[in-house]
């Protein structure tokens, strides 16, 4: 009974303190609504509504317990916080920005952007998330990640337009998935193969994909899509393989390639024990036995 009495007297801070002490969510929320109502009532005309709303948020942040802030934030998010342009979502972001909680504000926008289906709207929301992340020193990493994701989306769109196909680079959050899609597409579009492989290398370079990771991606993508000639070209390139030749051999074994092709990769492996294991994995028992005897003699 204390909370309604305090609210009726305009003692909102005391009412919130009592509601918080009692851990009564209903009273916390009802007190918040009364505080907002009082702030908006002080606005003389429509032009002062925005200022009154800011006063309400500042009161919640500076004068009320943390429980009031979190309750209001959850209320906003539950009422349009995930939809682009929703009033609840905008209010949640504005509340967080006023409290200088840049990580949470940026994350709220980023989540909304990720859920957005319209490409232009998605880009716009994510760029706003990047701007918000740029407001805080501790959010620099999040800004970099958001910026790179926006760039990836742009590159995916460019590639789809270039080849006139969605499947060449479906929208995704992963550079690796994009590379795999481009490489897979090269398997069924031989005339465009050179350009596709070149585009994959450009994407990898732009997003600083380490050589080892890129080679593993190529080996997996080539073997999955049956591009055995491109796998051989990769293994025979002037650049020394940063992943060795065991992945090439295993890919060929799983792809049920001729023994002669598998052996070409196994014979380039320096470690005798690894050669023996791969020969056994390929079912080349006689060669595996010979290799085992050689190891024993050493």
C-alpha positions as CSV (number, residue, x, y, z in Angstrom):
1,X,0.0,0.0,0.0
2,X,3.0,2.3,0.5
3,X,3.8,2.5,-3.2
4,X,0.4,3.8,-4.5
5,X,0.4,6.3,-1.6
6,X,3.8,7.6,-2.4
7,X,2.9,7.8,-6.1
8,X,-0.2,9.8,-5.4
9,X,2.0,12.3,-3.5
10,X,4.4,12.6,-6.3
11,X,7.2,10.9,-4.3
12,X,8.3,8.7,-7.2
13,X,11.9,8.1,-6.1
14,X,10.6,6.9,-2.7
15,X,7.9,4.8,-4.3
16,X,10.5,3.1,-6.5
17,X,12.8,2.5,-3.5
18,X,10.0,0.7,-1.7
19,X,9.0,-1.3,-4.8
20,X,12.6,-2.3,-5.4
21,X,13.1,-3.3,-1.8
22,X,10.0,-5.5,-2.0
23,X,11.2,-6.9,-5.4
24,X,7.8,-6.3,-6.8
25,X,8.1,-6.1,-10.6
26,X,4.5,-4.8,-11.1
27,X,5.1,-1.9,-8.7
28,X,8.4,-1.1,-10.3
29,X,6.8,-1.0,-13.7
30,X,3.8,1.0,-12.6
31,X,6.0,3.5,-10.9
32,X,8.0,3.9,-14.1
33,X,4.9,4.6,-16.0
34,X,3.8,7.2,-13.5
35,X,7.2,8.9,-13.7
36,X,7.0,9.1,-17.5
37,X,3.4,10.4,-17.3
38,X,4.5,13.1,-15.0
39,X,7.4,14.1,-17.2
40,X,5.3,14.2,-20.3
41,X,2.5,16.1,-18.5
42,X,5.1,18.9,-17.9
43,X,5.5,19.4,-21.6
44,X,3.6,22.5,-22.6
45,X,3.2,21.6,-26.3
46,X,4.1,18.9,-28.8
47,X,7.5,20.4,-29.5
48,X,8.5,19.8,-25.9
49,X,7.6,16.1,-25.9
50,X,11.1,15.0,-27.0
51,X,12.7,17.1,-24.2
52,X,10.2,15.6,-21.7
53,X,11.1,12.1,-22.8
54,X,14.8,12.9,-22.3
55,X,14.0,14.2,-18.9
56,X,12.3,10.9,-18.1
57,X,15.2,8.8,-19.2
58,X,17.7,11.0,-17.3
59,X,15.6,10.5,-14.2
60,X,15.6,6.8,-14.6
61,X,19.3,6.7,-15.1
62,X,20.4,9.2,-12.4
63,X,17.8,9.0,-9.7
64,X,16.2,5.6,-9.7
65,X,17.7,2.2,-8.8
66,X,19.3,0.0,-11.5
67,X,16.2,-2.3,-11.4
68,X,14.1,0.5,-12.8
69,X,16.6,1.0,-15.7
70,X,16.6,-2.7,-16.6
71,X,12.9,-3.0,-16.3
72,X,12.4,-0.1,-18.7
73,X,15.0,-1.5,-21.1
74,X,13.3,-4.9,-21.2
75,X,9.9,-3.3,-21.7
76,X,11.2,-1.3,-24.7
77,X,12.9,-4.4,-26.2
78,X,9.7,-6.5,-25.8
79,X,7.7,-3.8,-27.6
80,X,9.4,-3.6,-31.0
81,X,13.0,-3.8,-29.9
82,X,14.0,-6.3,-32.7
83,X,12.1,-4.6,-35.5
84,X,13.7,-1.9,-37.7
85,X,12.2,1.4,-37.0
86,X,10.1,0.2,-34.1
87,X,9.4,2.7,-31.4
88,X,10.4,0.3,-28.7
89,X,13.7,-0.5,-30.3
90,X,14.5,3.2,-30.9
91,X,13.6,4.0,-27.2
92,X,15.8,1.1,-26.0
93,X,18.8,2.4,-28.0
94,X,18.2,6.0,-26.9
95,X,18.0,4.9,-23.3
96,X,21.2,3.0,-23.5
97,X,23.0,5.8,-25.3
98,X,21.9,8.3,-22.6
99,X,23.3,5.9,-20.0
100,X,26.5,5.7,-22.1
101,X,26.2,1.9,-22.4
102,X,27.6,1.9,-26.0
103,X,28.2,-1.9,-26.1
104,X,24.6,-2.7,-25.3
105,X,23.3,0.1,-27.6
106,X,25.4,-1.1,-30.5
107,X,24.6,-4.7,-29.9
108,X,20.8,-3.9,-29.9
109,X,21.2,-2.2,-33.3
110,X,23.4,-5.0,-34.6
111,X,20.9,-7.7,-33.6
112,X,18.2,-5.7,-35.3
113,X,20.3,-5.4,-38.4
114,X,21.1,-9.1,-38.5
115,X,17.3,-9.9,-38.4
116,X,16.5,-7.4,-41.2
117,X,15.7,-9.0,-44.5
118,X,15.8,-6.0,-46.7
119,X,19.5,-5.5,-47.8
120,X,19.4,-1.7,-47.8
121,X,17.7,-1.6,-44.4
122,X,20.1,-4.1,-43.1
123,X,23.1,-2.1,-44.3
124,X,21.7,1.1,-42.8
125,X,21.0,-0.4,-39.4
126,X,24.4,-2.1,-39.2
127,X,26.2,1.2,-40.2
128,X,24.3,2.9,-37.4
129,X,25.5,0.1,-35.0
130,X,29.0,0.7,-36.2
131,X,28.7,4.5,-35.5
132,X,27.4,3.7,-31.9
133,X,30.3,1.2,-31.3
134,X,32.6,4.0,-32.4
135,X,31.5,6.2,-29.5
136,X,33.2,4.1,-26.8
137,X,36.9,3.2,-26.3
138,X,36.0,-0.3,-25.1
139,X,33.8,-1.0,-28.2
140,X,36.5,-0.5,-30.9
141,X,36.7,-4.3,-31.6
142,X,32.9,-4.5,-32.1
143,X,33.1,-1.6,-34.5
144,X,35.7,-3.4,-36.6
145,X,33.7,-6.6,-36.7
146,X,30.5,-4.7,-37.7
147,X,32.4,-2.8,-40.4
148,X,33.9,-5.9,-41.8
149,X,30.5,-7.7,-41.9
150,X,29.0,-4.7,-43.8
151,X,31.8,-4.9,-46.3
152,X,31.3,-8.7,-46.6
153,X,27.6,-8.1,-47.4
154,X,28.5,-5.5,-50.1
155,X,31.1,-7.9,-51.6
156,X,28.5,-10.7,-51.7
157,X,26.1,-8.5,-53.5
158,X,28.7,-7.5,-56.0
159,X,29.6,-11.1,-56.8
160,X,25.9,-12.1,-57.1
161,X,25.4,-9.2,-59.5
162,X,28.5,-10.0,-61.5
163,X,27.5,-13.6,-62.1
164,X,23.8,-13.2,-62.1
165,X,23.2,-15.9,-59.5
166,X,22.3,-16.0,-55.8
167,X,24.0,-19.3,-55.2
168,X,27.5,-18.0,-56.0
169,X,27.5,-16.0,-52.8
170,X,24.4,-16.4,-50.7
171,X,24.0,-13.8,-47.8
172,X,26.0,-15.1,-44.9
173,X,27.9,-13.9,-41.8
174,X,31.0,-16.0,-42.7
175,X,33.9,-15.2,-45.0
176,X,34.7,-18.9,-45.1
177,X,31.2,-19.8,-46.2
178,X,31.4,-17.1,-48.9
179,X,34.7,-18.5,-50.2
180,X,33.3,-22.1,-50.2
181,X,30.2,-20.9,-52.2
182,X,32.4,-19.2,-54.8
183,X,34.7,-22.1,-55.2
184,X,31.8,-24.6,-55.4
185,X,30.2,-22.4,-58.0
186,X,33.3,-22.7,-60.1
187,X,32.8,-26.5,-60.4
188,X,29.7,-26.0,-62.6
189,X,30.7,-22.9,-64.4
190,X,33.9,-23.8,-66.2
191,X,34.0,-20.8,-68.5
192,X,33.9,-18.5,-65.5
193,X,36.3,-20.6,-63.4
194,X,39.3,-18.4,-63.7
195,X,37.4,-15.3,-62.6
196,X,35.7,-17.1,-59.8
197,X,39.0,-18.4,-58.4
198,X,40.5,-15.0,-58.7
199,X,37.5,-13.4,-56.9
200,X,37.9,-16.0,-54.1
201,X,41.5,-15.0,-53.7
202,X,40.6,-11.3,-53.6
203,X,38.0,-11.9,-50.9
204,X,40.5,-13.9,-48.8
205,X,43.1,-11.1,-49.2
206,X,40.7,-8.3,-48.3
207,X,39.6,-10.0,-45.1
208,X,43.1,-11.1,-44.2
209,X,42.4,-14.9,-44.3
210,X,45.6,-16.6,-43.2
211,X,47.3,-18.8,-45.9
212,X,46.9,-22.0,-43.9
213,X,43.2,-21.4,-43.5
214,X,42.7,-20.5,-47.1
215,X,44.5,-23.6,-48.3
216,X,42.4,-25.8,-46.1
217,X,39.2,-24.1,-47.4
218,X,40.3,-24.7,-51.0
219,X,41.2,-28.3,-50.5
220,X,37.9,-29.0,-48.8
221,X,35.9,-27.0,-51.5
222,X,37.7,-28.5,-54.5
223,X,37.3,-32.1,-53.2
224,X,33.6,-31.6,-52.2
225,X,32.8,-30.3,-55.6
226,X,34.9,-32.8,-57.6
227,X,37.4,-30.2,-58.9
228,X,40.3,-32.7,-58.8
229,X,42.3,-30.9,-61.5
230,X,42.1,-27.6,-59.5
231,X,43.2,-29.6,-56.4
232,X,46.3,-30.8,-58.3
233,X,47.0,-27.3,-59.7
234,X,46.9,-26.0,-56.1
235,X,49.3,-28.7,-54.9
236,X,51.7,-28.1,-57.8
237,X,51.7,-24.3,-57.5
238,X,55.0,-22.5,-57.0
239,X,54.0,-21.5,-53.5
240,X,55.0,-24.2,-51.0
241,X,51.9,-25.7,-49.3
242,X,51.6,-24.1,-45.8
243,X,49.5,-27.1,-44.8
244,X,51.7,-29.9,-46.2
245,X,50.2,-32.6,-48.5
246,X,48.4,-34.8,-46.0
247,X,45.1,-32.8,-46.5
248,X,45.4,-33.3,-50.2
249,X,45.9,-37.1,-49.8
250,X,43.0,-37.4,-47.3
251,X,40.7,-35.4,-49.6
252,X,41.6,-37.7,-52.5
253,X,41.1,-40.8,-50.4
254,X,37.7,-39.7,-49.3
255,X,36.9,-38.8,-52.9
256,X,37.8,-42.3,-54.0
257,X,40.4,-41.1,-56.4
258,X,42.7,-43.5,-58.3
259,X,45.6,-44.9,-56.2
260,X,48.1,-43.2,-58.6
261,X,46.7,-39.8,-57.7
262,X,46.6,-40.5,-54.0
263,X,50.3,-41.6,-54.1
264,X,51.4,-38.4,-55.7
265,X,50.4,-36.5,-52.6
266,X,51.5,-39.2,-50.1
267,X,55.0,-39.3,-51.6
268,X,55.5,-35.6,-51.0
269,X,55.0,-36.0,-47.3
270,X,58.3,-35.8,-45.4
271,X,57.2,-37.7,-42.2
272,X,57.5,-41.5,-42.7
273,X,54.9,-42.3,-40.0
274,X,52.4,-40.0,-41.6
275,X,53.0,-41.6,-45.0
276,X,52.4,-45.1,-43.5
277,X,49.2,-44.0,-41.8
278,X,47.8,-42.5,-45.1
279,X,48.8,-45.6,-47.1
280,X,46.9,-47.7,-44.6
281,X,43.9,-45.3,-44.7
282,X,43.9,-45.6,-48.5
283,X,43.9,-49.4,-48.3
284,X,47.4,-49.7,-49.9
285,X,48.4,-52.4,-47.5
286,X,51.5,-53.6,-49.3
287,X,53.0,-50.1,-49.7
288,X,52.0,-49.4,-46.0
289,X,53.9,-52.5,-44.9
290,X,57.0,-51.6,-46.9
291,X,56.9,-48.1,-45.4
292,X,56.5,-49.6,-41.9
293,X,59.5,-51.9,-42.4
294,X,61.5,-48.9,-43.7
295,X,60.6,-47.0,-40.5
296,X,61.7,-49.9,-38.3
297,X,65.0,-50.1,-40.1
298,X,65.6,-46.5,-39.5
